[in-house]
Amino acid sequence: MFAFNDHSIVKKVVSFLPQVGVGGRNGLPQQRRTSLASSKQLFRSANMTQRWQRREISNFEYLMYLIIRLQLVGALNPTRKSFFY
């Protein structure tokens, strides 16, 4: 935690920090509500399928998005799901 005396210093420091949250990677605004949204809500609002269909993103980017957002890795059955999640 940092405490700065001047708001302009805070802005400078924040400008140097990397983007965080799900918004930047998925074409969504980086807001608290975006970061707290469910996978289903993010999938709908990101329009990744439409972006992929319009060839705005590669097959690899689309598949990675699906795997990460829908949590497809490791959850082959309830036992494996409890191990990974």
Summary of the structure (lengths in Angstrom):
residues: 85
radius of gyration: 17.2
end to end distance: 28.8
largest distance: 52.6
contacts: 176
relative contact order: 0.09
helix: 59%
strand: 0%
